[in-house]
Amino acid sequence: MNTYINKTKWKCRRGLRELDLLFRNYSEKNLESLSTDELAMFNSILDLEDQPLYDFIFKNEPLNNPQQEDFILKNLKNFIDN
């Protein structure tokens, strides 16, 4: 599991500064406490391209994946607001 977490941390490095900061800060504080399913969902989000992620998180444009949108709204978007 440690290797999987390390790979996930590496995937948090993004081309867009806002996403890079968000994902890296979130992973530093929360990655170790995620369940296996939550970690898999977070990884599926990290597999998406930067622009659709940015548009969903900061412009409220849909990703067209309710599970990913729900995870972002419950975890990442709230993380921005705090």
C-alpha positions as CSV (number, residue, x, y, z in Angstrom):
1,M,0.0,0.0,0.0
2,N,2.9,2.4,0.7
3,T,4.0,2.2,-2.9
4,Y,0.5,3.0,-4.1
5,I,0.4,6.0,-1.8
6,N,3.8,7.2,-3.0
7,K,2.6,6.9,-6.7
8,T,-0.5,8.8,-5.8
9,K,1.5,11.6,-4.2
10,W,3.6,11.8,-7.4
11,K,0.4,12.0,-9.5
12,C,-0.7,15.1,-7.4
13,R,2.0,17.1,-9.3
14,R,0.0,19.0,-11.9
15,G,0.6,21.4,-14.8
16,L,-1.8,24.0,-13.4
17,R,-0.5,25.6,-10.2
18,E,-4.0,25.8,-8.5
19,L,-4.5,22.0,-9.0
20,D,-0.9,21.2,-8.0
21,L,-1.3,23.1,-4.7
22,L,-4.8,21.7,-4.0
23,F,-3.9,18.1,-4.7
24,R,-0.5,18.2,-2.9
25,N,-1.9,19.9,0.2
26,Y,-4.9,17.6,0.3
27,S,-2.7,14.5,-0.1
28,E,-0.3,15.6,2.6
29,K,-3.1,16.0,5.1
30,N,-5.6,13.2,4.1
31,L,-4.0,10.5,1.9
32,E,-3.0,8.2,4.8
33,S,-6.5,8.2,6.2
34,L,-8.4,7.4,3.0
35,S,-10.1,4.0,2.7
36,T,-9.0,1.8,-0.2
37,D,-12.1,2.8,-2.2
38,E,-11.5,6.5,-1.5
39,L,-7.9,6.2,-2.5
40,A,-8.9,4.5,-5.8
41,M,-11.5,7.3,-6.4
42,F,-8.8,9.9,-5.7
43,N,-6.5,8.2,-8.2
44,S,-9.2,8.1,-10.8
45,I,-9.6,11.9,-10.4
46,L,-5.9,12.4,-10.7
47,D,-6.0,10.4,-14.0
48,L,-8.2,13.2,-15.5
49,E,-6.8,16.0,-17.5
50,D,-6.1,19.3,-15.8
51,Q,-8.5,21.5,-17.7
52,P,-11.7,19.6,-17.0
53,L,-10.7,19.3,-13.3
54,Y,-10.0,23.0,-13.0
55,D,-13.3,23.8,-14.8
56,F,-15.3,21.6,-12.4
57,I,-13.5,22.7,-9.2
58,F,-13.3,26.4,-9.9
59,K,-16.0,27.1,-12.5
60,N,-18.6,24.5,-11.5
61,E,-18.7,22.9,-15.0
62,P,-19.7,19.2,-14.9
63,L,-17.2,16.3,-15.2
64,N,-20.1,14.0,-16.3
65,N,-19.0,11.4,-13.7
66,P,-21.2,11.6,-10.6
67,Q,-18.9,9.5,-8.4
68,Q,-15.9,11.7,-9.1
69,E,-17.9,14.9,-8.8
70,D,-19.3,13.7,-5.4
71,F,-15.8,12.9,-4.1
72,I,-14.5,16.3,-5.2
73,L,-17.4,18.1,-3.7
74,K,-17.2,16.3,-0.3
75,N,-13.4,16.3,0.0
76,L,-11.4,18.6,-2.3
77,K,-13.8,21.5,-2.8
78,N,-14.5,21.7,0.9
79,F,-10.7,21.6,1.4
80,I,-10.4,24.8,-0.7
81,D,-13.1,26.6,1.3
82,N,-11.4,25.9,4.6
